[in-house]
């Protein structure tokens, strides 16, 4: 079985190499006149799109505000369901969820590593 530290070191090396190649790629794109022109056109179109979206949101009024509230509610409920599932798992309880169509769902857990900053 592979050593965690060896894999982590390999990942760090690959990330560094990836970063270097991305920088070369970005430089090549920034030196391409056609790409720069299209990029500026896209930026202008995005600003126009944003203006249209804001005007539609203003027209919708309360309905759009409700949409934003529902988005927040879904985020907080997702955090709650994650916490409850993790607690059930820690207690070695079965985790069962089904939707209105009787489709079963199973939890998927991931592990991430966060850099620790020493003083």
Secondary structure, DSSP 8 states (H G I E B T S, - for coil): ---HHHHHHHHHHHHHHHHHHHHHHHHHHHT-HHHHHHHHHHHHHHHHHHHHHHHHHHHHTHHHHHHHHHHHHHHHHHHHHHHHHHHHHHTT----EE-TT--EE--------------
